[in-house]
Amino acid sequence: MWGTICKVKQMIKLPGDTVRVLVEGVSRGRVKKIEQEMGISEQ
């Protein structure tokens, strides 16, 4: 599986539990392992 390596440019906390994130794609990367942390699973 492949993904994108990104640099976080800006994070804005909005009302509620919402966060707006601006990222910049840096390169393509291969996903070796997917882990679950703090009840969040990224897939």
C-alpha positions, 0 to 999 in steps of 0.5 A: 500500500502506498501513501503520501508523506506530508508536512503540516503547514497549519492547524486551526482548532475550531469549536467542538472537537474539530481541527482544520489541518493544512498539509503539503505533500512532500513525497510518496511513501510505502505503508509498512504497518498500520497501528491503532493508537488512542482508539483511532484507526487510520486506514 
